[in-house]
Amino acid sequence: MSDKTKALLATGRVSNLPTVWCNCLAATLLLLHFSPSFNDLTSSQVSEEVSGIFKNLGPLGVFLMLTSSLFYVGGCFLGDYYDKEFDTQHKPDRPIPSGILSSKLVFGLGILQMGLGFILTVTVPSLIFGSVSTKIHLYPTLLLILVINLYSRYHKKSLFIGLPLIGLCRFFLIIFAASVASTFPFTDLSKTSTDYHIVPISLFAAAVCIYTISFASVARTESSDSPITWRNALRYTMLAVPLIVAFTNQSFDLLTAAAILIYAVWLIYSFKFIDSNKGKFVSQCLAGFCLLDACFVAQFGWQWLTACIILFLASLKLQKIAPAT
């Protein structure tokens, strides 16, 4: 693998893509759960029904993986472009300061990916999925693009700007994925109360947002030796985040309890590195997105818990190829 290829992979933070896909998977499963076709199903039937449906939703899955990847990687490229002066002083080994990649190339690729993601999102649902409405997902898409661009440009300006924006990036990723899934003919959400499916998805998005802001507060200090004096508040907050699942009208079964336990064990292990190796702590928390997602989708069946764990392991594996931060 050439140095330029490695630099492109590092700039795009491709090791984090499995976490992006997992967020989209969880949002889609939650959306489908509140489809009219599921209203009268028992918890045990939900798993079987969702499994059967997903055999016919391949195009939706591929579409979400592609568009979310374009938005995420494009945002990372723009972030490195706007951070080039900071990186020159504090991280001279980054692709742009080291001269491996030109700033114009990085900026151009970032804009290209964001633009392509938007075009695909606007056009593909109506062409491929035969959606009745092509507007329901337009506003979440625009909001996602907006917060990604604001974060890329201003996250280094202030703690009070960067942390809320990075949280909103993941928040609107969830809303984006759910809104795209809602355009699929099967969901037929026009027959349901809006609050019935929006509230649980919003709570899940809020949980992901809180989790993101929490570990990002450590990521902002990677370039300094300053201690993490808020580690205890951070630990308890992050451990409590998956408990939000109890407010999403979901059944709290053994699989959900197992998912929360796995998440807690990984988080406790990750906190061992918060002082000695901030970069490793942040990288492990990034992979941990998948374990947080598992807490919300485990009730739909062991196969979805397994899928989240596989994506978690894939993220860790990819971190050996391209750094997560």
C-alpha positions as CSV (number, residue, x, y, z in Angstrom):
1,M,0.0,0.0,0.0
2,S,1.5,3.3,-1.1
3,D,2.0,6.2,1.3
4,K,-0.6,8.3,-0.6
5,T,-3.2,5.5,-0.2
6,K,-2.5,5.2,3.5
7,A,-2.8,9.0,3.8
8,L,-6.2,9.0,2.0
9,L,-7.5,6.2,4.3
10,A,-6.2,8.0,7.4
11,T,-7.7,11.3,6.3
12,G,-11.1,9.7,5.7
13,R,-11.0,7.9,9.1
14,V,-12.3,4.8,7.3
15,S,-11.8,2.7,10.4
16,N,-14.9,4.4,11.8
17,L,-17.2,3.6,8.9
18,P,-18.5,0.4,10.5
19,T,-19.7,2.6,13.4
20,V,-21.5,4.8,10.9
21,W,-23.1,1.8,9.3
22,C,-24.1,0.4,12.6
23,N,-25.8,3.7,13.6
24,C,-27.8,3.5,10.4
25,L,-28.7,-0.1,11.0
26,A,-30.0,0.7,14.4
27,A,-32.0,3.7,13.2
28,T,-33.6,1.6,10.4
29,L,-34.5,-1.3,12.8
30,L,-36.2,1.1,15.2
31,L,-38.0,2.7,12.3
32,L,-39.3,-0.6,11.0
33,H,-40.3,-1.7,14.5
34,F,-42.9,1.1,14.6
35,S,-44.2,0.4,11.1
36,P,-48.0,-0.4,11.1
37,S,-47.2,-4.0,10.1
38,F,-45.5,-4.5,13.5
39,N,-48.1,-2.9,15.7
40,D,-49.8,-6.2,16.7
41,L,-46.7,-8.4,16.9
42,T,-45.3,-9.8,20.1
43,S,-41.6,-9.3,21.0
44,S,-40.7,-12.8,19.8
45,Q,-42.5,-12.2,16.5
46,V,-40.7,-8.9,15.9
47,S,-37.3,-10.7,15.5
48,E,-38.7,-13.1,12.9
49,E,-40.6,-10.5,11.0
50,V,-37.7,-8.0,10.8
51,S,-35.4,-10.8,9.7
52,G,-37.7,-11.7,6.8
53,I,-38.2,-8.1,5.8
54,F,-34.5,-7.3,5.7
55,K,-34.0,-10.1,3.1
56,N,-35.9,-7.8,0.7
57,L,-34.2,-4.5,1.8
58,G,-30.8,-5.0,0.4
59,P,-31.0,-1.9,-1.8
60,L,-31.9,0.2,1.2
61,G,-29.0,-1.1,3.2
62,V,-26.5,-0.6,0.4
63,F,-27.8,2.9,-0.2
64,L,-27.5,3.9,3.5
65,M,-24.0,2.5,3.7
66,L,-22.9,4.4,0.6
67,T,-24.5,7.8,1.4
68,S,-23.5,7.8,5.1
69,S,-19.9,6.8,4.1
70,L,-19.8,9.7,1.6
71,F,-21.0,12.2,4.2
72,Y,-18.7,10.9,6.9
73,V,-15.5,10.6,4.8
74,G,-16.3,13.8,3.0
75,G,-16.6,15.6,6.4
76,C,-13.3,14.1,7.6
77,F,-11.6,15.4,4.5
78,L,-13.0,18.9,5.0
79,G,-12.0,18.7,8.7
80,D,-8.4,18.0,7.8
81,Y,-8.4,20.8,5.2
82,Y,-9.6,23.4,7.8
83,D,-7.3,22.0,10.4
84,K,-4.1,22.2,8.3
85,E,-2.7,25.2,10.2
86,F,-3.3,23.6,13.6
87,D,-1.9,20.3,12.4
88,T,1.2,22.0,11.0
89,Q,2.0,23.2,14.6
90,H,0.7,20.2,16.6
91,K,0.5,17.2,14.3
92,P,3.1,17.7,11.5
93,D,2.9,14.1,10.6
94,R,-0.7,14.5,9.3
95,P,-1.1,14.0,5.5
96,I,-1.4,17.7,4.6
97,P,1.4,19.2,6.8
98,S,3.7,16.3,5.8
99,G,3.2,17.0,2.1
100,I,1.8,13.6,1.2
101,L,-1.6,15.1,0.2
102,S,-2.2,18.6,-1.1
103,S,-4.7,20.8,0.7
104,K,-6.5,21.4,-2.7
105,L,-6.9,17.7,-3.3
106,V,-8.2,17.1,0.2
107,F,-10.7,20.0,0.0
108,G,-11.8,18.9,-3.5
109,L,-12.4,15.3,-2.5
110,G,-14.4,16.5,0.6
111,I,-16.7,18.7,-1.5
112,L,-17.1,16.0,-4.1
113,Q,-18.1,13.4,-1.6
114,M,-20.6,15.6,0.2
115,G,-22.1,16.8,-3.1
116,L,-22.4,13.2,-4.4
117,G,-24.0,12.0,-1.1
118,F,-26.6,14.8,-1.4
119,I,-27.4,14.1,-5.0
120,L,-27.9,10.4,-4.4
121,T,-30.1,11.1,-1.4
122,V,-32.3,13.4,-3.3
123,T,-32.7,11.2,-6.4
124,V,-32.3,7.5,-5.5
125,P,-35.2,6.9,-3.1
126,S,-37.8,7.9,-5.7
127,L,-36.0,6.2,-8.6
128,I,-35.1,2.9,-6.9
129,F,-37.5,2.5,-3.9
130,G,-40.6,4.0,-5.7
131,S,-41.2,6.3,-2.7
132,V,-44.4,8.2,-2.6
133,S,-42.7,11.2,-1.1
134,T,-39.2,12.4,-1.9
135,K,-39.3,15.3,0.6
136,I,-39.5,13.5,4.0
137,H,-35.8,12.8,4.1
138,L,-34.6,16.1,2.4
139,Y,-34.6,18.3,5.5
140,P,-32.7,15.8,7.7
141,T,-30.1,15.4,4.9
142,L,-29.6,19.2,4.7
143,L,-29.3,19.4,8.5
144,L,-26.7,16.6,8.5
145,I,-24.7,18.3,5.8
146,L,-24.9,21.6,7.6
147,V,-23.7,20.4,10.9
148,I,-20.9,18.3,9.3
149,N,-19.6,21.4,7.5
150,L,-20.0,23.6,10.6
151,Y,-18.1,21.1,12.7
152,S,-15.4,20.7,10.1
153,R,-14.8,24.4,9.9
154,Y,-15.3,25.6,13.5
155,H,-14.6,22.7,15.8
156,K,-11.2,24.0,16.7
157,K,-12.4,27.5,17.5
158,S,-14.1,26.7,20.8
159,L,-14.9,23.9,23.2
160,F,-18.5,25.2,23.3
161,I,-18.8,25.1,19.6
162,G,-17.0,21.9,18.7
163,L,-18.5,19.5,21.3
164,P,-22.2,20.3,20.5
165,L,-21.5,20.2,16.8
166,I,-19.8,16.8,16.8
167,G,-22.7,15.4,18.9
168,L,-25.2,16.8,16.4
169,C,-23.3,15.2,13.6
170,R,-24.1,11.7,15.0
171,F,-27.6,12.9,16.1
172,F,-28.6,13.9,12.6
173,L,-26.9,10.8,11.1
174,I,-29.5,8.8,13.0
175,I,-32.4,11.0,11.9
176,F,-31.1,10.9,8.3
177,A,-31.0,7.1,8.3
178,A,-34.5,6.8,9.8
179,S,-35.9,9.4,7.4
180,V,-34.5,7.6,4.4
181,A,-35.8,4.2,5.7
182,S,-39.2,5.8,6.1
183,T,-39.3,6.4,2.3
184,F,-39.3,2.7,1.7
185,P,-42.8,1.5,0.7
186,F,-43.1,-1.2,3.3
187,T,-42.9,1.1,6.3
188,D,-46.0,3.0,5.3
189,L,-45.6,5.3,8.3
190,S,-48.5,7.6,7.1
191,K,-50.8,5.2,9.0
192,T,-49.1,5.7,12.4
193,S,-49.0,8.5,14.9
194,T,-45.9,10.6,14.2
195,D,-44.9,10.6,17.9
196,Y,-45.2,6.9,18.0
197,H,-42.0,6.3,15.9
198,I,-40.2,9.7,16.2
199,V,-39.9,9.7,20.0
200,P,-38.0,6.4,20.3
201,I,-35.7,7.3,17.4
202,S,-35.0,10.7,18.8
203,L,-34.2,9.2,22.2
204,F,-31.7,6.8,20.5
205,A,-30.2,9.7,18.6
206,A,-29.9,11.7,21.8
207,A,-28.1,8.7,23.5
208,V,-25.6,8.6,20.6
209,C,-25.2,12.4,20.8
210,I,-24.4,12.3,24.5
211,Y,-22.0,9.4,24.1
212,T,-20.2,11.3,21.2
213,I,-19.9,14.5,23.2
214,S,-18.6,12.6,26.2
215,F,-15.5,10.9,24.6
216,A,-15.0,13.9,22.3
217,S,-14.2,16.0,25.3
218,V,-11.2,13.8,25.8
219,A,-10.3,13.8,22.1
220,R,-10.0,17.6,22.2
221,T,-7.1,17.2,24.7
222,E,-5.1,14.6,22.7
223,S,-2.5,17.2,21.7
224,S,-1.8,18.2,25.3
225,D,-0.7,16.5,28.5
226,S,-3.5,18.0,30.6
227,P,-5.1,15.5,32.9
228,I,-8.8,14.5,32.5
229,T,-10.2,16.0,35.7
230,W,-13.8,15.2,34.8
231,R,-13.1,11.4,34.3
232,N,-15.5,10.3,37.0
233,A,-18.5,12.3,35.7
234,L,-17.5,11.1,32.2
235,R,-17.4,7.4,33.3
236,Y,-20.8,7.5,35.0
237,T,-22.5,9.5,32.2
238,M,-21.2,7.1,29.5
239,L,-22.2,4.0,31.6
240,A,-25.7,5.4,32.0
241,V,-26.3,6.3,28.4
242,P,-27.6,2.9,27.2
243,L,-30.3,3.0,30.0
244,I,-32.1,5.5,27.8
245,V,-33.4,2.3,26.0
246,A,-35.8,1.9,28.9
247,F,-37.7,5.0,27.7
248,T,-38.1,4.0,24.1
249,N,-41.1,1.7,24.6
250,Q,-38.9,-1.4,24.0
251,S,-39.0,-4.7,25.8
252,F,-36.1,-4.9,28.3
253,D,-35.2,-8.6,27.7
254,L,-32.2,-10.8,28.4
255,L,-30.6,-9.9,25.0
256,T,-30.8,-6.2,25.8
257,A,-29.3,-6.8,29.3
258,A,-26.5,-8.8,27.7
259,A,-25.8,-6.0,25.2
260,I,-25.7,-3.4,28.0
261,L,-23.3,-5.7,30.0
262,I,-21.0,-6.1,27.0
263,Y,-21.0,-2.3,26.5
264,A,-20.3,-1.7,30.1
265,V,-17.3,-4.1,30.2
266,W,-15.8,-2.6,27.1
267,L,-16.2,0.9,28.5
268,I,-14.7,0.1,31.8
269,Y,-11.7,-1.5,30.0
270,S,-11.4,1.6,27.8
271,F,-11.2,3.9,30.8
272,K,-8.0,2.3,31.9
273,F,-6.3,4.2,29.1
274,I,-7.9,7.6,29.7
275,D,-4.7,9.0,31.4
276,S,-1.9,7.0,29.9
277,N,-3.1,6.9,26.3
278,K,-5.8,9.3,25.3
279,G,-5.7,8.3,21.7
280,K,-6.3,4.7,22.5
281,F,-9.2,5.6,24.8
282,V,-10.9,7.7,22.1
283,S,-10.3,5.0,19.4
284,Q,-11.9,2.4,21.6
285,C,-14.8,4.6,22.3
286,L,-15.3,5.2,18.6
287,A,-15.5,1.4,18.1
288,G,-17.9,1.3,21.1
289,F,-20.6,3.1,19.1
290,C,-21.5,-0.4,17.8
291,L,-21.9,-1.7,21.3
292,L,-24.1,1.2,22.2
293,D,-26.2,0.5,19.1
294,A,-26.5,-3.1,20.2
295,C,-28.2,-2.0,23.4
296,F,-31.1,-0.6,21.4
297,V,-31.5,-3.3,18.8
298,A,-30.7,-6.5,20.7
299,Q,-34.5,-7.0,21.5
300,F,-35.1,-7.5,17.7
301,G,-33.1,-10.8,17.9
302,W,-29.7,-12.3,18.5
303,Q,-28.7,-11.8,14.8
304,W,-28.8,-8.0,15.2
305,L,-26.8,-8.1,18.4
306,T,-24.3,-10.3,16.5
307,A,-24.3,-7.8,13.6
308,C,-23.4,-5.0,15.9
309,I,-20.6,-7.0,17.5
310,I,-19.2,-7.9,14.0
311,L,-19.2,-4.3,13.0
312,F,-17.5,-3.4,16.3
313,L,-14.7,-6.0,15.6
314,A,-14.4,-4.7,12.0
315,S,-13.9,-1.2,13.3
316,L,-11.1,-2.4,15.7
317,K,-9.5,-4.4,12.8
318,L,-9.6,-1.4,10.5
319,Q,-7.9,0.8,13.1
320,K,-4.8,-1.3,12.5
321,I,-4.9,0.0,8.9
322,A,-6.0,3.6,9.3
323,P,-6.1,5.5,12.6
324,A,-9.5,6.3,14.1
325,T,-8.6,9.8,15.1
